[in-house]
């Protein structure tokens, strides 16, 4: 009986210890990447086309969305960002663009942005973005990083260095 309870105590301590060190690493990454205030210089993905040359530092505002598919890359700090509706025209309704023919056409033509948070070696962080930032599909966010535009696919790639989650 004593050995069994001692064994479970050791297993429990080991599990708690491992969990704490993992949380600490995640907390450190989150603290390094989360922006405490929303940057005032955020632009739309459409505006970024003109500003993005060969990887220029920009700040983009958008919504985490990829239509009917999951906007997140499983197990990685990466997601798809789409343009927000115009201010005052359904900006507070994440489903507005799906129901308004004007917005639907305009947003379909807007570039999508592939946002990736990378480590010092240039590899995408191997932690799920939802877990890292506490974000979900439909959230409005602002990301800062090096942005490049690929005209052939009408896509922006963002090597992100910071994220701000707007209040919903």
C-alpha positions, 0 to 999 in steps of 0.5 A: 500500500505504501509503495503504491501511494508513493509510486502515484505521488511520484508519477503525479509530481512528474506529470505536474512538473512536465506540464509546468515546464511546457506551460512556461515555454508556451507562456514565454513564446506568447509573451514574446509575440503578443502585442500589448496594444493595437498598432495604429498603423494597420492596413488591409491585405488589399492595401498591402499589395501596393506596399509589399515589395520583396518582404517589407515590414507591415502591420495588417488587420484582418479576420482569421478565416478561410471559407469552409476550410480550417484557417489553422495549420494543425500543430503550427503557429500559422493561419489564414487571414482575410480582409475585414468588411469596411468599417461601419458596414458589417464590421461587427458581424463575422457572418456579414460578408457571407450574406451581403452580395457587395461584401462577398464580391469585394472580399472574394477579390481581396488577397488572403494572407498566410501568417506564420510565426517562425523560430530563429532558424526560420522554421514555423513554430511547432505549437498550434496558433489557437493554443499559443494565442487563444484565438479562433476562427472568425477572430479579428486580429492585427499582425506585424511582420515581413510581408511579401505579395505573390501576384500569381496566387493573389496571396500575401505571406507574413513572417509575423513577429507580433499579434494583437487580438481585437476584442470581439 
